[in-house]
Structure formats: C-alpha cells, structure tokens
Amino acid sequence: MKNIKLGDYIETLTDYHSGGSYKTLKENTKILYKPDYAVMIRTLNFERNDFNNDLIYCDKQSYDFLNYSHVNENDILMNKIANPGSVYIMPHTNYKCTCGMNLFLIRFKNINQRYMYYVMKNSEEYIKSKAHGTTTKTITKDEVRNLEFKIHDTIEEQNKIERFLTNIDNKIENNNKINNNLEEQIQLIYNYWFMQYNFLNDNNMPYALSGGKMEWNNTIKRNIPEGWQVKKLLDIASWESNSQPPKSQFIYEKREGYVRFIQNRDYDSNSYITYIPYKKSLKAVSKLDILIDKYGDAGKVRYGIEGVFNVALAKIKPIENKFLEYIRSYLNSNEIYNYLHNSCMASTRASLSEENLKSLNIVIPNEEILNEFQDKITTMRKLILSNQEEINKLTELKEFLLPMLMDGQINVDDIEI
C-alpha cells in the first residue's frame, strides 16, 4: 500500500461554475424543466438512484457552452455544498449529460477510475471533514486536490479489486432495472385492463376493442363494462396512521423487544435502520402492504419493508385481500398520484390526510377479472421483492468488504461468495 495526494492523479476537476462569472453563465445557459437536448445531472438523481425521473434539462446552446463539464459514464461526482464530500459515480445513460450546479466532476489519470471511486467512497467521512463553513458547509477544489489516501501499489491489484466491486454493483444495477421494468409492466397492465377496459374476454379478445358491452355510470360520468360498479375508495379500504415515539427511544441495531421503525428515507437509503420498542398500539406493516407518503413526496406509494411506520407514512388497508394489487395500482396511476399530490400542496407543509382520499371514486371490476389481476400482479410483486432482498444483501456485503479491501486486510482471492 502507498500514500498519495489526490491532486497528483487528477486529470480533470471542474464544475458548472468553471465557465466564468455568474453573468456569463446566465447569458449562455438555460435550465429547463421539460425534456430537451441534454440532462443536467443533480445530487437528487444519485440520492434516489433514479436517472429517468424528475430530471432537469438544458438546450443545445447551453450544452455546447458547458463542454468543460460534460459528464460521461464512470465519471466521479462530488457534492460541493449540501452534504459536501459525498461521492457518486455516473452510471450508463442513454442521454447527453452535463454537471449540475452543486457538483464537482473528477477524472483521474494513471490509475483505475472506478477503483478511485471506491477508495473515495470508503473515505467519505474523511473527505467531509475537510469541508468548511458555519451555516452552509462547502468544499473547495484546492481542498479536494489536497486529500490524501492510501491505495494499492500496483495497477493489477487495483484492477482486481475494482472488477470484484463492480461485479457486485452491476448485479445490484441489473436487479434495479428488472424491478423498474416489472413496475412499468404492472402499470401498463393496469392501464390496459382498467383505464382502456381491454382485459381479455371469454374469447381471449380485448373487451372494449372487440365490442364488449358498456354502460353509463353517472357517478364518474363515463362508460364502464357492464356489471361493474363504482364505489368510494374508503368503502373498500381504510386509512391507518401511527404515533411518533421520541427520538430518545431510537436504536440502530436489532434487539429483542424492538421492531423496525420505517421512515420515508428508508426507501432511498438503507444506511440508518431504526428500531423502537414494540407496542401493541402501533400498527404494523408487512412486505406486501400498501404505504403512502403523507409529507415530502405526498401521494407516493411504498411497500416492501416489515415493521411499524412513522407519522410521515400512512397504511392503506383493503377490506379484502383480493383488492390489494388493484388498489395499489390505482393509487400508483399518474392521475390519482397527481390528484393526491396536488390536493395537499396548498398548505404550508404539504400533508396528505384521510380527508384527501374521501372524494376518490374507484371502479370495481367483476370478481373474475379482479382475482385474475390479483394473481398475475402478486406473482410479479413477489419477484420484485425477491430482487430487492438480493439488492439489500449485496449492498450489505459490499459495505462490509469495502473497508477491509481498501485497507489491505483481505485480498479478493480470499473472498468466497
């Protein structure tokens, strides 16, 4: 192992603001909120591990002006402010990309780029300790250049460690892609069956397209398949909330008599799992139950963690299990999400409540179609959960092995998976 100063290996260290004064940047760049020529990558995309949704853009003129900060696959990005020193690596995307305002872009020479990402990721706390400021912490280019690390002596050792860790990351990324694809398929099936009413009839033909009988429903002011009903959502499901225990009761390792305390942040990161004393009065949630965000991304549907949930989440509990996947898909639909999200935005702190759901009407399919949908989607949902469990295990494995690999305590050849 040898000690290095980061600046000796940096080929590129740049950011959005390297293009000149604020006046120059304002004259030559535009930030857009609808799809355009290129994406401006942000910390938010890395924190959510989502590089397809909630993007911001720039036009071709801006992208060309920002040529010094174009982002490529495997480039290292680092927060400059707002948790400065957090380190990310750019995944493969199918769009042109440039660096957002609060990030440094770093490329290395004479060393394995991804290996250096793992070195820096393993030393994030050390990097963050170099940030300065009172109200707003920040880290400068000079402070980045002066960072010191211990690395493996030979490029062969670096390559071997990088390949091992990259293989784990690739498996995690592949599982995430499979899950995203499955989620998209579920919503496509829901839309085709219950928005367009083209579920398969007894002759295996799309119901509406093949002339299936429809009847007018005066409640929702549109035609629905003959024999179907319309009810209030809260006639077939209930809203459940929990109380919030004091933080003094929080612990961060599993212990007898304690239960996992699910918070909104747990769906973006698994780093700080919280446990609280078990009480019968607290409402529990299982992996397939429906949770929904009350604050933040109000209306966002969640699932997949067992425990009890905090005040920022609510549980939507169907009166019968046959409604479970149908209600989940209904709440996940763009129309309902947008309605719920926007209906609580008028308050100072966007907060979803049971009141917001009272006006929701839901079309109830006949028993046969409802059960067929439940069976089909449950199979897909269980595959998503299985993939997510593997993601969690691989993430834990990587977090366990990373410091030992980087300190030279173990060699890749000694690891059996």
N, C-alpha and C positions, 0 to 999 in steps of 0.2 A: 504494500500500500504506500502511496505517496501523497504529500500535501500539495495543493495547488491554489493559486489565486484565480478566481473565475475570469477576470479580465484578460488573462493570458491566453484563454481559449475562446473568447468571444469574437465571432466574425461580424455579427450584426446585433446592435442593441438600439432599438428605435421605438417610436410610438406615434400616435396621431399628431401630437404637438410638435414633432420634429420638422414639420413642413413650413414653419415660420410663425409669425405673430398671430394672435387671435384674429386680427383684422384680415390678414392674408388668408387664413383658414376659412373664415366666414365668407369671404369673397369667392373662394374656389371650391367649397364643399357644401353639399346639402344632405341633411339627414332626412330620410323618407320613411314613412310608416306603411307603405304599400309596396308589394314586390316590384323591384326594379333591377338594374343591371348587376349589382353586387350586394353582398351582405356585409354589414359592419358587425363583426363578432363582439359579444359582450361577456362580461363576467357572468351575467344571468344564464347564458347558454351553458356555460361549464358547470355552474352550481346545480342546474336542473338536469344536466346531461341531456339536453334537448337542443338539437341543432336544426330543427324543422319548423318549430312553432314559436310564436312571439318574437319574430325576427325584426330587425330594422335594416334599412337599405340605403344605398347611395346610387346616384346615376353614373353614367359612363364618364362624364367630365370629372366628377369628384373622384371616381376610382382611378382614373389616369393621373390626376394630380397627386393622389395618395400612393403613388407607385412605390415609395420608400417603405410603406408599411403593409404591403400585400401579404396575406397570411397563407401559408402552404401546409399541407399535411405534415405532421410531426414537428412543426414549429412549437417552441415553448412560449407560453404567455404567462405574465406575472402581474398580479394586481399592483397598481401604483398607489392607490388610495382605497379606502373602504376595505379593510382587512388586507393591508399591503403585505406582500410577500407570499400570498397564496399562489401556488404554481399549477399550471394546467398544460396539457398537450393537445394540439389541434388534431382532431380525427379526420378521416376522409369525408369529404362532402362533394356534392355534385354542382356546387355553385362557386363563383368567384367570391373572394372574401378579403376584407381589409380590417385593420386593427381598430377596435373601439377606443373611446377616449381615455378610459381609466386603466389601460393595459400596456405593459411593455411587451415587445416582440423580441425574442432572443434566438439567435442561431449560433452554433459553435463550429469551430474548425479543429482538425487534428484529434477528434475524439468522437465517439459514438453519440449522436444527438439524443436518441431515446435513453441511452444509459445515463446521460447527464440529467435528463428529466427525472429519472428515478432517484439519482443522487440528491437532487434539489428537493424532490417531494419528501424524501426521507428526512430532510433537514429544514422543513418549513418553519418550525418554531425558532430555530436559529436565525433564519432569514428574517422572520417577522420581528425578531428582537432588534434588528438594525433600523427599523422604521423609527421616525421621529415625529414630534408634534404633540400638542396638548389636546385641543378639541378634535382635530382631524389628523390622524396619523398618515404619514406618507413615506415612501422610499424613493431615493434618487438614483440616477444612472451610476453615479460615482460609488454610491453605497453598494449597488449590485456588482460593479466591477471589482470591488474590494472584498467581496465574500470569499471565504476560504473553505475548502472542502478536502476530505481525504478520499482518494479514488484508487482503483486497482491499477497496478503497474503497467500491464500490457493491454493492447487493444483486443487481443484474443480473449482475455478474461472479461473485459468489458462487453464484448460482443456476446459471449456465452450467457452472462447474467441478463443482458438486455433481451436476448431471444427467449429465455425462460420466462421473464416477467411479461414480455409482450404476448407470449402464447396464452398466459392467463387472461390478460386484458382482452385479447381477441375473442376468447371464449365468452367472456362477460359481454363484450360488444355484440357478438353474434346472438346470444340469448336475448339481449335487449331488442335487437332487430326483429327476432322471431316474435317476441311479445308484442311489439308495436304493430307488426303485421297482423297478428291474431286479433288485436283490439280493433284494427281497421276492418278486418273481415266481419267481426261481430256487429259493428255499426252498419256495415253495408247490408248484412242480412236483415238487421232490424229495419233499416230504411226500405229495403225492397219488400219485405213482408208487411210492415205495419204503417209505412208512410205512403207507399205506392199500392199496397194491397195485392202484391204479386207473389204471395206464398203459393205453393203448388196445390192444385185442386185434386180431386179423386182420380183424374186422368193424367196427373203429372204435368199439368199445364198451368202457367201463371194465371192466377184467379182473375184479376182485373183485365189483363190483356186478352184473355180468352172469353170475355163477356160474362164473368161471374155477376150474380145479382147483387145490386147495391140498393141501399135505402137511405133516405134523407134523415139526418139527425139534427134536430132543432137546437140542441144544446151547443154543439160545436159548429153548426151551420155548414155542414158538408156531408157528402155521401160516405157511408161506411158499408162494409159487407153485410149482407142480410143476416139477421140473427145476432149480430154483435151488439154490445151495449156500451154506454158511456157512463162513467162514474167519477166521483171526486177521488183524487189520488189518496186522500186521507180516509176514504171509506175502505180502502184495501191495504192500507199501510199506516203505521204510526210513527210519530217523531219522538225520539228519546234523547235526552241530554244528561250530562253528568256534572257533578260539582267539581271544584278545583281545590285539591289539597294544598297546604302551604309548602313552599319550596324546601323548608327545613325537613320535610319527610322524604324528599327525593334521595335515592341512592342510585349508583351507576354500575352495580353488578348484581346478578341474580342471587336472591337469598330466600330461604324458606319463609313463608308467610307474606311474601311480596308478590306483586303482579306487574307485568309490563304496563307502563303508562304511555299510551300512544298520543303523540303530538303531531301537528301538521308537518313539522320539519323532518319527521322520521321518514316521510315519503321522498325526500330529496337527499337525505344522508342517513347512514346507519351508524354514525360515529359516536353519538352520545345517547345510548339507550338508557331510558329512565325507568326505575321501578318505584312503586309506592306500596304502603301497607294495604293488604287486601281487606276490603269491607263489603259486606253483602249488599249494602245500599248502592254501590257503584255498578252501573250497567256494563256488562261485558260484551265483547265483540269477537267473533270467530273469523277465520280467514275469508269465508265467502259472504260475510255480512256486508251491508251497504253503509258506508260512512260518507258524510258530505261536509265540506268546509263551510264554517259559519263566517269566518273572518279571512282576510287576505284574499285568496282566490275563491271568494264566496260562490258556492254552487258547484265546485269541483268535486267529482265523485271519487271516493277512495275505497280500497279494500286490501286484504292480504296480510294483515298483522293481527295476531291474537293478543288480547289483553283488555284493559279498560281505557276509555278515551277521555281526552281533556275537554275543557269548555269551548275550545275553538272548533270542535267537531260535533256532529250530531249523527245518530244512527237512524236510518230509515228501515223499519221492520215490517215486512209484508205480513198480512194476517194469515196467509198460507204460503208454503214454500214454492208452490207452482208459479207464483207471481215474481219470484226473486229476480231472475235474469231479465225478465220483461221490464220490471220497474227500473232495474239498474240501467238498461239500455235506453229507456225512456228519459231518465234523468241525465244520461250521458249525451243525448242528442243535442245538436247545436241550438235548436230552437228553445228547448227547456233550459239548458245551461245559460244561454244569453238572457232569457227572461228572468231567471232567478238572480243571476249576477247583477243585472241592471236594476232590478226592482229594489235592491237594498243599497244601491250606490248613493242615494240621496242623503243618507245620514253622514255625520262627520267621520264615523268609523264604520265602513261597510260591514253590516252584520246580518246574516241570514237567520230567520227565525221560522218557527212553525207557521206563523201568520202568512209568510210569503208563499207557502205551499197550499193554503186553504182554497185558493181560487183555481188550482190546477185540475183540469179535466183529463181523464185518461180513457182511451178506447179499450174495451175489454174483449179480446178475441174469444172465439168459442173454445171449449175445453180441449178439443183435439189439437188445434193449432198451438194453443198456449203450452200444452205439455210437450209437443214436438219441439218447440222453440227452447223450452227449458232444458230438455235432454241434450239437444245439439250444442247449446251455448255452454252448459255446465261442463261438458267434455273439453271444450276449448279453454274454459276458465281454469280448469284444473291443470291443464298443460301450462298455462301462463304462470300459475302458482308454483308448479314444479320447477320451471325455468328460473323463477325468481329466487327460489330456495337455493338453487345451484349458484346463482349470482352471488347471493349472500355468503355462501360457504367459500367460494373462490375469492371474494373480497376479503373475508376474514383471514384466509390462508395467505394472501399476498401481504396484508398488513402485518401478519405475524412474521413472515420470512424476510420482508424488505429490510428492516434494520440489521438483521443478522447477516444478510448477504452484503450489505453496504459496509459493514464493519469488518468483514472478512472472518466472522465467527464460523460460518459454514460455506461450503462450496456447492455449486449447482449439482455437481456429480454425486453429492452425498444425499440429495433430496429424492425421496420416493413419494409419488403421488398416486 
